[in-house]
């Protein structure tokens, strides 16, 4: 069954739910009723898995009442009711209950789906310290004498070694552990993750004391990060006995170190918390992290002992829109404080890289071309602050602006003002005479005034600029600083060889265009470069991104050529690139994420430094078009440029395109598989 394009389940996500019902101590009938109410709500919300707290059918605080036959009979009846009514509830239920078996009492998580009990997992580690006395009533999983148990008249798998594998949703395998199991040095979920579990479930009844909620949050996040998994946590809440303890009903969903959703603590009402888990991201990270798989090998004997139970998840046939928000600018944190720290960190990495390279070469000067555009501005700032760090004069930065046939008065003026504001050694070299000479040597019509503005005409200018910079570096015992960024390298938007592709050392090569803009905006906001620099930096931010290589009929005050008209909006292409490079997702999935993120400017958050007039939106057809452009250029036509990149520091986890760093690819690959998948699986308008 092919699900609608706008369904999260078509694209490797799964909606899960964590439920915290109101309970009554030792009242299984009431507790079953509350469980079923929340289960139906979860099913209506499109969640395929719903997790309830530890011992939720009996209550956790029943103490010695657990050993009373009446409570046992009540729990059995409650389980039978839930199993019977599960045939009409489209979610997999995980409930907590005491289970008598083999002459012992076990604290269990029980999996129920469509009238069947799929398995029961007993708690492995029973706390009997401070306020806990579980060994007084319960036996641990290791004490079980058999690997099956009878629940609701069904003989089912029993043990802490159960993995529940979805038969109809790739990458969805879940495992149960109970409360204390997640607090021990080697939790059962860790081995389960190594055995293939991607969704780790913890049914908990953790009481609350000061500071404990923060620790639980950190514990869930760190588990999900260490095990490259989702972690679902449901703690007992309202209604548990407060004879000696209090309960806050904390409900959490974490994924790979990030808290996706959290409920209200100390609520006096039932709660249902849902989140959309990204199964494909987990799979991508596990596949790439070779050390994760080395650990699997080291524990393979234990991992082979896990039993696998197939479960068919109730995946809705209708569209279930993604409720999870993805950042429009994945390379730029949305939170201002985090963004400022990120910008400072990126800047320090760039300065460290250049400072170390200067020390290694024995050079004390750098040569840089300054265009009045974004990339050369950031590179110039890095060069200046590298000199500051090395306690060298800023005049050791030899900056050259080199106007050509299409240079606008605005960018030329901004280049001069910026060089003056930063106190570098500023020069201007008019490259038009040397370009005309080369055009004459080539026999190009433009040498005689014919307006033939082809790639040769453009690259003659780019080549002349770079050639001058290298010879200037020779002349002044300096090194040439490259200015091109990650986005341009991905799109092949650079002139190969003797062009902006080449330098002695490049500082922006793993910094995407969207982050370049925020680095400049951050410099303006901090004011550390002075008010004069701030004014010109603001002007540069407001200028059209352009290579300025083709003359226009305008007055020459503004750039007449638009890079984004050819290669696509950088904000959209950086979004596409992040998921292609970082995770290797299918084009249709990237298009889906872009559609959910960019199709409605009123949905989701925007960075505070971005003016409202720049809050853009793109329909699915536009996203599909520009993604195809990126795929064709990235996969098929521009890898040869990246195979010969100069040295540059890797800046972010989003990737570097250096063949010595993150990315190694053949220069003669074809993009047919990517483009075909995009065309086949992405409509021009999303069907519902």
N, C-alpha and C positions, 0 to 999 in steps of 0.2 A: 504494500500500500504506500503510494507516494503522498506524503503529507503536504499541506499547503506551504508555500514559500515562507509565509509569515508565521510559521509555527517554530518555536524554539526547539522542538523535538526533531525537526528535520535537519537541524544544524549542529547536533552534538551537545545540546544542553539537556538538563533534566531538572524539573521543579521538584524540590523536596520540602517537607514540612516538619517542623518541630512543635509539638503540642504540649501545653501545660494545663491540664484540666483542673477544676476544683475537685477536691476529694473529701471524703469522710473517712475517719479512721475506722478500719475494720468493717467497712460497708461495701462489699463487692458489687452489690446490685446497683447502688447509686453510682459507684465509680465506673461501672460498665456503661451506664447510661451517658455519663459525661464524656467518656471516651468515644462513644459512637457519635455523639453530636459533633465533636471536633473532627472526627474522621470524615463525616459527610461534608463538612466545610472544606476540608483539605481536598477531597475528591472534586468538589465543585470548582476549586481553584486550579485544578489541573495538576496537582501534585501526585507523583507516582509512588512516593514513599512517605509515610508519616510515622514519626517516632514519639513515643510517650515516655514518662519518667519511670525510674526504677520502682518496682513493686507498686505500680500505680493502681492495680486492681484491688489490692488489699490495703494500701497505704504503707509507707515505709516504717512508720512509727508504731506498728502494732505490738512490737516487743514480744513478750511471752504469749500473746494471743495467737502468734503464728503457729503455736503448737496445739491449738484448740481445733478439734474436729469440725466445729461449726464454721469457723472461718475457712478451713480447707474446702468444705462443701460449697460455701458461698463463692469462693474463687473458681471452683470447677464449673459451677453454674454460670458465672459471669463469662468465663472463657467460651463455654458452649454457646451462649447467646451471641457473643462477638463473632465467633466463627460462622454461625448461621447467618447473621445479618451482613457479613462481609461479602456475600454473593451479590449484594445490591450496592456495594460501596467500591468505587473504582480508585482505590489506592491500596498499596501494600501496607499493612499495619504491623508495627513493632510495639508490643505492649509488655509491661513488666508485671510479673506475678510470681508468687511462691509456688513451687512445684514439688510435690511429694513423689519420690521415686527411690527404689532400691533401699528402702528403710531410712532414707535421709530426706532433708528438706533443702532444696536448692533455690537460690535467688536467680531467676531466669529472665532473659529477654526472649519473647516468643514472636515468631514471624507468621502472619496470617494473610492469606490472599484467596479470595473467591471461594470461600467455604472450605479451604484446606489450611491445615497447620503445616508450614513448610519446614519448621525446625525450631529448636529451643537451645539457647546458649546460656549455660550457667556461669555465674560470676567466678572468676579465677582467684581473686585476692580479696579476702574478707578482713576488713580493718577491725582490730580489737585493741584500740589505744585511744587515749583521751575520751571523747564522748561516744565512741563506737564500741559495740559489743556483739558484732554480727556472728562471731563463732559460737555464741551461746545458742543461736537458733539454726544456723545454716552450715551446710557443708560446701567446700570449694569444688571447683570443676575437676581438679586432679583426683578427688575422692570418688568420682563416678566409676561404677563397675561395669556399665554397659554404655554403648554409644547410641542407644535409642531410648525413647520414653513414650508413654501413652498420654496424649492430651486430647480432650474432647472426643474420645473414642478412636483416635487415630494414632498409629504408631509412627513416630517421626524421629528424624536425626536429632541427636542430643550431644552437645559438647561445645567447647570454646574454639573448635577447629572448623567451623562451618563458614563457607563462603557462598553467598547467594548471588548467582550470576544471571543477569537479565538476558533472556533469549532474543529479545526484540529491540534492544537499545545498546548499541556497541559501547563498550567501556564502562558500563554500569555494573559493578560488582560490590556488594556491601557485606560488612562484617559487624558483629555485635560485641561490644564489651560493656561492662557495667561499673559505673562510678569509680571506685578505687582502682580498677584495672587500668584506668588512664593516668593514674598518679604514680605508678611504680616505675622503677628504673628501666625495665624492659616490658612495656605494655603489650598485651596480646595483639593490639591493633597494628603495632609495628611489624610483627611477623605476617599478619594478614595482608598488610600493604605490600610487603615483599612478595607474597604469594599471589598478588593480583588485585586485591581489594582497592577500589578507588573511592568508595564512600564508607567512611568509618563512623559507626554509630555508638554513642555512649548514652545509655539510659542511666540517669543519675538521681540520687536523692540527697545531694550534698547540702548540709545545713549551712546557714550563713553566719559568718562572723566578720568583723571589720577587716577589710582588705582582701577577703577571699574572692569576691567577684572579679576583681582585677586579675588575680592569679589564675582563676579559671579561664578568663578570657585569653590571657597569655598562653596558658597551657593548650587550649584548643587551637589557637593560631599557630603555635610552634609545632604541635603535632601535625597539623595540616601541611606546614612548610617542610618539615623533616621527611614526611612520608609522601610528599607530592600527592595529596589526597584532599577530599572534602571531609570535614569532621562535623558531625551533627550531635549536639549536646542538649539534653532536656533534663532539667532538674526539678525536683518536687517543689511544690509551691503551696498556695492557699489551701488550708484545710488539714494539713499535717499537724500532728500534736505539737504544741509548744510547751509541753511539760518541762523540758530541759533545753530545748533548742528552738531556733527560729528558721524560717524558710523563705527564700526570695523568689523561687521559680524562675531561675535564669535559663533562658533559651537562646542558643547560639548556633549559627551555621558559619563555619570557616572554610576557606579554600586556599591552599598554597600560601599560607601566612597571612591571609586577608580575612577580616571579619565581614562576611557578606550580609548578615542580618542578625539582629538581636532583639529580643522582646523586652517588655517592660518588667522590671523587677518589682517585687512586693505588690503585684497587681491583686486586686480583690475580685477578679473575674477570670474566666478561662481565657487562654491565649493560644493563638495559632500564628506561628512565624514561618513564612515561606521564603525560599531563595532559589535562584536558578544556578545550578552547578554546571560549570564548564568542563564537561568530560573530555573534550578534545584537547583542551589546553593541558590537562593532567597527563593525557597520553603522550602529547608532544614533549612535555618536559621529561617524563620518564624515559622516553626513547632516546633523548639526547644526552641525558645524564648517565654516562657510562659507569660512574661510581655506584649509582643506585643498582645497576644490574650486576656489578661486581659483588655487591652485598648479597644480592639474590643467590649468586653462585656459592658464596661462602656459607649460606644457611640452607642449601638446597635439600638436605636430608629432612630437616624439620618442615620445610615448606611443602614437600611432597605429601606430607601427612594430612594436609588440609583436605576436607571433603567439600565437593562443589555441588550445589543444589541449583537446578535451573528454575527460574521463575519468569513468567511472562508478565511484564509490567502493563498496567492499564494506560497505555499511551493514548491520549485523546486524538480522535481522527480530525477534529476541527483545529483551526489555527489557535495556538496559544501564544500570544505575543510575549516577547521577552520583557520581563519587568526589571531585569538587571541593567544598570546604567554603565555604559562604557564611556571613558573620557574621549571627547572629540580630539584631543591632542595627547595621544598616548606618550609622547616624549616630553610633555610638559605637565607637571602635576597641577591639578586644579586648585588645591589648597595654597593660598598665598604664602604661608610660612614655609611649607614644604617646597614650594617652587623657588623661593628665595634661597633656601639651603641648596637645592639642586643646581641653581644657576651658579652659586658660589663654588660648589664642588666641581662643576664642569670647568669653570674658569681656572681653578687651581690645577686641575689635571692638565689643561692646555699649557699653562705657564710652566708647570713642572716638566712637561715633555720638551718644550722648547729650551728651557734653561739647561736641562741635561744634555741636549743635543749640542748646544753652543759650547758647553764645557768639553764635550767629547771631541769636537772639531777644532777647538782652540780659537774659534772665531769670537769676536766681540761685537760684530756688526751684523745686521740683517738688512736685506733688500726686499721691499714689498711694493706691489702695485696697488694703488688706491683708486678705486673707481667711483666712489660715492655711493656704492651699493652695500647691501647687507653683509655679504660674506667678507669682503675686504675690510669692512669696518670692524667686525669682530676680530679678525686676524691682526689688524693694526693695534687694537686695544690689548690683545694678548702680547704682542711684541713689545709694546710700551711698558706693560707691567712686568714683563720678564726682565727688561733692563732695570726697572726699579728694584726687583728682587735681587738681581746680581750686583746692585750698586754701581751700575754703569749709567752714563748720561743718556737721556732719551734721544739725544742727537745721533746716537749710534744706530738708530732706526732710520734707514735711508729710504724714504717714501717717495714714490714716483706716481704721479697721475699722468696718463698717456692718452689724451683725447684722439679719437679717430673720426671717421666720416659721419658717425651718427651720435656722437657724444652730445648730450643735452647740456644747456647752460646750468640747469639745476644740479645735476650730478657733478659736473665739473666744479661748480661753486662750492658744493657741499664737501667735496674732496679737499679742496684748499682750506676751507674753514676748519675741517676736522684735523688736518695735519697741523695747522697753526695752534689750535686749541690744545693739542696733545704735546706740543713742543718737540716734534720730530724734525729731522732734516728733510725739508720739502723741496721737491723738484717737479717740473712739468716737461715732458718730452712729447712733442707733436709727432705721432707716428705716421701721419698721412704721407709725407714725402717718401719715406722708406717703403710704405705700402704701395704707393703708385709705381715706384721703381720695380718692385716685385711683380706687380700686375703687368707692367710693360714686358718684363722678362718672360712672363708666362704667356704673353700674347692675349691677355684677357681684355675683352671690350671695355670694361670699366676704366681702364687706363686712358681711354680716349673719350671718356665722358658718357659712354653708353650705360644707362641704368640697368645693368645686368647684375642683380644682387643675389647671387647664388651662394652655395656653400663655400666655393673657392674664395669669393669676395669676403665672406665672413671670416674664414679661417686664416686668410692672409693677415687680417688685423690681429686676431687672437695670437697667431704665431709671432708676429712682430713684437707684440708686447712682451711675451715670455722670452723671446730671444734677447731683447734689450735687458731684461732683468737678469738673465744669467751672465751676460757679459759685464753688466754693472757689478754683479757679485764678484766676478773674477777681478775686476779693476779695483775694488775696494776691500778685498780679502773678507768677503761676507758670504752669507748663505741666503738663498732665496726662500721666502716663506710662501707656501701655498695657501690659497684662500678658499678653494672649492669645498662644498659641503656634501654630506651624506646623500641628501635628496638628489642633487645633481649627478652624483656618481651612480646612483641607482638607475636614474633615467638616461644615463649616457649623455647628459647635457653639458658636455665639456669638450674642448678641442684636444684631440689626442696628440701625445708626443710634445713637440714644441708648441705648446698652447697652455691654457689654464689647467690642463690635466697634470702638468709636470712642475716640480719644484725640488729644492733640496730637502725640505721638511714641511709637512702640511699640518696645520693645527686644527682645521675644521672638518677633516675627512670623515669623522664618525659623528658629527653633529648635524642633525637634520635641519632643514630650512625653518620649520616652525620654532624649533628651539633657538636657532640663530636670532630670530626676531625677539624672542623673550630675553635672551642674553643682553641685547641692546636696550630693551625696555627696562630691564633690571638695572643696567648701568645708569640710565637716566634717573630712575627712581631713587637709587642710592646716592646719587650726586657726587660720587667719589672722584669723578673725572673733572668736576668743576662745572659752573653754570654755562660757560661758553660751549663746552663740549655737549652739554645736555641739550642745548638748542639745536645744534646741528644733528645730533643723533635722532632727535624727534623728527626732523625734516627727512632724514634718511629712511626712517620707519614708514613715513607716509608716501614714499616714492614708489612708483610702479616697478616691479621686478623685471629687469630687462638686460639682455646682453649688449644692447646699444651697438649693433653692428650694421644695421640697415637704415639708410637715411629715409626720412619721411617728408611729406609735404607740409608739415606743421612749421611753427615758428622756432622750433629747436629749444624751447624752454623746458619741455617735459620729454621723457623717453618716449619714442614712437613705436618701439617694438616690445611686445609682451611675451615673456617666457611662458607664462601660465596659459596663454592662448595656444601654445604648441604642445606643451607637456602636461598640462592640466593644473588645476588649483593645487598648490603645494600643501595646503591644509588637508585636502582630501587624499592626495597621493602619499603624504606621510602617514596617514591613517592606514591606507592600504599596505604600504611598505612595512610598517611595524608588524602586522600580522603575517605577512608573507615571509619576511626575513626571520622574525623571532620564533614563529611556530610552524611555518610551512603549511598553513591551512589551505583547503580547497578554495579556488576563486569564488565559488558560490557562497561559501561561508563568510569570506571577507566581504563580499557584496552585501550579504545579509546584515553583518555587523555594521557596515557603513550605512545601510538603509535605516536600521533601528536608531543609529546615532545622529545621522545628518539630515534625515528627511523632514524633520520638524524643528525649526529653530526655537520654538517655545518649550520644547521638551528637554529636560536635563539642564545641567549647569554649564556656565561659560566662565572662562578665566576672567578675573576682574580687570586685567590690563587691556582687554580687547574691547574697543569701542562697539557700541550697539549696532552701528551701521555696518560693522564687519561680522555680524552674526549671520552667517550664510546658511542656506539649506540647499539640498540637492535631491532630485527625484531619482528613482531607481534606474531609469534609462540613462541619466547622466552619470551616475555612479558606475554603471556597467560599461559605458563608453570609456571613461577615463581609467578604469581598472584594466581594461583591455590594452590601452596604451601603455600602462606601466608594465604589464606582463610581457608584452611584445618587446619593449625596449630593455627590460631587465633580464629576461631569460634569453632572448635571441640575438639582440643587436649590439649590446654594449659591454658584454663581459670582458672582451679583449682589453678594454680600457682599465678595468679593475684589476686585471691580471698583472698589470705593470704599474701599480700605484707606488708613489713615493712613501717613505716612512711617515707614520702619523700615530698619535696615541689613541687607543680605544677609550671612548668616553663613557658610553652607556651600555646597559645590558640589552638594549634593543638591537644591538649588533654593530659590527664593523664590516666593511666590504673589502678589507685588505686580504690578499691571498695568504698572508702570514698570520692572520688573526682569525676572524670568525668564518670567512666565506671563501670556499674553494669550489669553482665551477668551471665547466668546459666553455671555451669561447665559441664553439660551433654547435651549441645546443639549439633546438628549435622549440618554440612555445606552443606548438599545436595542441598538446595534451591539456595545457592550462586554458588556452583560448576555447577549445572545444567544450571543456567542462563548464566554463563560464557561459557560453552560448546555450548549451543544452539545459542548464539547471537554473538559470536566472532569467525570469521574464522581464519584459520592459515595464510592466506594472505588476505589483504583488497581488496575486489572487488570494482570496480569503477562504 
